[in-house]
Amino acid sequence: MKVITTIQELQKELASYYVANQTIGLVPTMGYLHEGHQTLAKAAVAENDVVVMSDFVNPTQFGPNEDYEAYPRDLERDARIADEVGVAILFAPSVEEMYPHQGGVTFEAGPASKILCGASRPGHFNGVLQIVTKLFQIVRPTNAYFGQKDAQQLALIEMLVRDYNMPITIRPIAIVREEDGLAKSSRNVFLSETERQLAPNLYKTLQVLQRNIASFNQKKAIEQIEAATKGRVDYIELLSYPDLQPVTSEDTQVILAAALYYENVRLIDNIIFKVGE
Ligand code: PAF
């Protein structure tokens, strides 16, 4: 596996794949890889002639009081893991390489970026769509792989590709969980021992709410999650998916999505399901 840090070198490496019309899989990540990323990469390896994984903690998607500096990083370990699962190129550029100009064109991700995680992370999805668009332009992948854990991000990227006619297939990959049900996340390392024990109750409560979806009540749902997790709910919402609108009787697929604050970390989780299942 090659670790490449410049756009020029990456495009030189990919040139023969474009010429031969071969398929390129892109797995965008912010590094500190876990099993969730490995699952994305394995799917990409199975479905493409070559796989590029990006490893870049994108500053434009972090707010001023968020954990950009503290976000865990370990390129050496990432390279080992990516290599093991068959990634051909790990693209790990510097911030200067990705953002050489100040004050240029920025992104406005639209109304679906202002709810759920976007409500407490203003501008976050503008930064996500900015970096994802740059990666799509740089790599020109056939398929791009995103986890369903970040369901709002996934929905917005689907909208981006649809609305801007990008010739890329988005491949959603199911949430990978620890044995006790906690969704895998690079940020789980910030949980205290007690929080780590209680955190799986977020998913367990979502499952209970799903089973009783006909009587879903947001206020009661907050109480249930907080009692079970001892965390503070940022949001719990039931929306249509992937358009993220209030549910109507016409909607068949919905998302039950929640975010929860602990002392040093904010966890998200969701269940996407068909109504009546
Ligand atoms: O999901 C992530 O890790 C990031 O938001 C992404 C898609 C790699 C963009 O920085």
Boltz pocket constraint, residues with backbone or C-beta under 6 A from the ligand:
constraints:
  - pocket:
      binder: B
      contacts: [[A, 28], [A, 29], [A, 30], [A, 56], [A, 58], [A, 61], [A, 128], [A, 131], [A, 132], [A, 150], [A, 153]]
      max_distance: 6.0
